[in-house]
Each structure stands twice: as structure tokens, then as C-alpha cells.
Amino acid sequence: MRKTYSDKLFTVNISKGTLDLNRDEAREIESFREIISRDKGGKVKGDADGRKKLFAKKELYYVYIMADWFNMYAILNDKRRHQRALEDTGLIRIEGWKPDQLIEDAILAYRNDMHELSPIAKAYLNSRSALDALGEDIALLNEYGTDLRNKIKDAKKIASDMDEYGEEKQKAEQALSNYLTKLNQNNKEVLNLTNTLPDRIDALDKLKVKLSKEDSERDEIIGGGHVHRREEPR
């Protein structure tokens, strides 16, 4: 059992998409040990006989991405997190690879190694997830705004191309008015959400400082090896 969140089990090599066990006792965890032992080589270039355990290291990297509550992937939902894990580890290029029961066991073992989360840690994680969700909401509203603008252009063109004021021209002008109203409402919603961002970000930063104090590492909020500098809320 680790004493602090930053007592890292793993050291990540971003350039190679691999991960090493960082503590001797981590090798005593059955699922980690089995992942390493089952790597007989031939799946990763440069490790034909499995001596370098490059495939196992990629699988362990996948475990880290999916299991750690504090890495830069933690704000993603399970589907997006899984896809990023496949891409960043390079496992996406291993034909037929998918997480099996041993990988699931390793994910559970990793999380069990992290002691019970404190109220500050829970608040930090939930706030970071909420901030990410807010960013996605704004992105969706922006996409909707773009769609409305295209509809406005189309309705405006239809209305302007008609010389006589008939039923079709009336419908086009009514549609144009409705789209403009919706666009105005959408813009207000985007503005309302973006106005809350500074306070939310400040609150998250304060929680991050408190968490780092709690973890006795003021400038390092949990991560793997040297990657923690990238692992900030976005």
C-alpha cells in the first residue's frame, strides 16, 4: 500500500509508449508479474525473444492509463480513455489485442494499491471531471451555433431569391427569424458558461495546491515518472 498518491508504482517512457515497474514490491503483485512473464516476444519490433519485455511494458502502460485517477487521461470517459490508451501505448497496432481478464485484474490491483481517497482528492477529481464536461458542453454549443449559421445563410438566400412575396418566401423569412432567435439564445448560453470558467479554474487550482500539500509534493500532482508535468487539467 502506497503512503501517498505520488508514491508511484510505474515510470512511464512516453517516447517508447512503455512503462516500467517503479517499486520492487510492485513486482510482487500477481497480475503485474503474470503480464511480464507471459510476454514471450515477437509482438513488438526489437524484442523477438521477449527479453526486453516491450509488449508487457505496453500492456502495463495501458493499465496505468486506465487505472490511475490522477494522470492526464483521468478526465476522459471510459471509451475515450480506452482509445487514447490504445493509441499512446501502440497496442492499437498489435492485431487482435484487447484487454483480457488479466489486464482487468491488473487495473483493479493498481487501484487497490492507491489508498482510500481523501475528501480533497475526491473533490479535486470530481471538479476536474466537471470542468472537462463543461468544455465539451461549450464545444457542442459552438457546433450547434455553426449549424444555425449555415441554416440562416440558406434561409436568407431562399428568401432573397424570390421576387414575389408568396407562401414560400414567407416560410423562408419565418425560418430565418426562428434560426436567428435560436442563435441568439445559443450565444447567450455559451457566454454564460464561459463566464463561469475563471472561477472554476481558480477553484480547481486551489484544490490542486491543497492536494499537493496533502501528498507532501507541492509542485507535483500525481503522475507516472517524468510525465506528470503534462498531466494538468485542460
N, C-alpha and C positions, 0 to 999 in steps of 0.2 A: 504494500500500500504506500503510495507516494505521500510525502508530508505536505507538499504544496502543489498547486496546479502546474507550476513551471518545472517541477522535478520530472524532466521529460523522459519518456520511455524510448523515444526514437530520435534519430538525427536524419534529417532529410537532405538529399542531394537533388536539387531542382534540375540541374542540367542533365543528369542521367535518368531522372524520373525514378530514383530508387531510394530506399530507406534502410538504415542500419539500426539495430537494437542499441540503445544508448546505455543501458544499465545491465549489469551481469544478471541480476535477479529476474530481469525480463525474459531471459533465455530459459528460465525455469517454468514459464507459462506454457502449458502443454500445446495449445493451439499455435502459438508462435513457433515453438520448436518443431511441430509437425509440418508447418508451412515451409520451414527451411529444409527439413530432412527430405521432403517429397520432391524437391527440385533436383532432378537428375540431369538437367541441362538440355540443350538442343532447342529451346524455345526463344532464347534471346541471343542475338548475334554477339559473338565474342565469348560465349560461355557454353561450348559444345558439351562439356562433361559435367557441368553443374558445380564446378569447384568454386566459382565466384558467387554462386547463388543469386545471379542477377534477376532471374524470374521470381524467386522468393522475395527478393527485396522490392520488386514491383508490387507483388501481392501485399506485402506489409505496408507499402506506401498507400495502396488502396484502402487498407484497414484504417490507417491514420486519417486519411481524408474523410472517410465515412464515420469514424468513431469520435474524433476529438471535438469537444464542444467549443473550443476556442480558436481553432485555425480559421483561415480566411474563407473556407468553404462552408462554415457552420451556418451562415445566414441563408444558404440555399435550401430549397425543399429537397426531399429525398431523390426525386427524379433528376433534377438538375445537378445535384451533388454527385450522383452516380455517374452521370455523363462526364462531368468535369474530372472525376476520378479516373475514368477510363482513358480520357484524353491526356491528362497530365502524367499518368504513370506509363502510358504507352501500351497498356493492356488492350486498348481498342484495336491494336494491330496484331494481337495474338488470336488467331482464328478459333472461334468457338469458346473463348474464355467468358465466364460469368461467375459471379460469387457463389461458391458452394457452401455446404454446411460448415466446413472448417473455417472459411472466411467469416461466416456469420458468428461462429464461436469466438473467433479472434476479436471481432468488433465488440462483442459482449465482454470479453476478458479485458480489453483496453478500457472500456467504460467503467468496469468494476474496479480497475486499478485506480481510477480517479475517485478520491474520497467524496463523501456527500457534499453536494454543492451548498455553499453558504447563501444566505439571503442576498448578499451583494452580488455574488456570482450569478444567481438566478435572475436578479433584476437587470444585470448587465446583458446577459444572453437574450432575455425577452425584449429588452429595449433595442438591442441591435437588430433582432429579427423584425421588430415593428418598424424600424427606420428603413430597412430594406424593402419591406412590404409597401411602405409609403412611396418609396422611389418607383416601385413597379406600378402603383396606382397612378402616379403622375405621368409615367410613360404611356399607360393605357389612355389616359385623358388626352394626351398630346396626339396619339394616333387617331382618336375619335375626332379631335379638332381638325386634323388634316383631312379626314374623310368628309367632314362637314364642309370644309372649304372647297373641296372638289365638287361636292353636290351644289354648292352655291354658284360656282362658275358655270356648271351645266345648266342650272335653272335660269341663271341670268342670260345665258346665250339663247336658250329656247325662247324666253320672253322677248328679248331684243330682236330676234329674227322674225317675229310675227308682226306684220303690218297692221292687221285688223285686231281689234280688241274683242276676242271671242272667248269661248269656254276654255280652250287650251291655253291661251295666253293668261287667262285669269288663274287657272290651276298652277301655271308656272310661277306666277307672281306670288301666289299664296304659299307655294312650296319654298320659294326664295325667302319669304318673310319668316316661315317656320324654321328654316335652316339657320337664318341669322339669329333668331331668338335662342335656339339651342346652342349655337356657337358662343353667344354672349354668356350664357349660363355655364358652359363648359370652361370658358376662360376665367370666370369668377371662381369656379371650383379649383382650377389649377393655382390661381393666385392665393386662395385661402390655404391650400395645402403647402405651397412653397413658403408662405409666411410663417408657418409653424416649424420649418426646418431648422433655423438657427437655434431656437430654444431646445429642440430635440437633440441636436448635435452637441450643444453645450452640456446638456444633462448626461448624455452618453459619455462624453469626455470626463466628466466628474466621477461617474461610476467607474470608469476605466482606471482613474488615478486611485480611487478607493480600493479597487480590486488589486491593483499592483502593490499597494501598501500592505494589504492583507496577505499577499503572496510574497512579501519581502523582496520584491523586484520592481522598483518604481518605474523604470523605463521599459520593462518587458512584460507584455501581457501574453502569456502562454503561447507557445508555438512549437515547432519542431526544428531543432538545430538553428541554422542561421536564417531560416525563412521567416522568423517572427516579425522582422521589420516590414514585410509585405502584408502581414496579417492584421490589417487595421479595418475597422468598419468603413464601408464605402457609402 
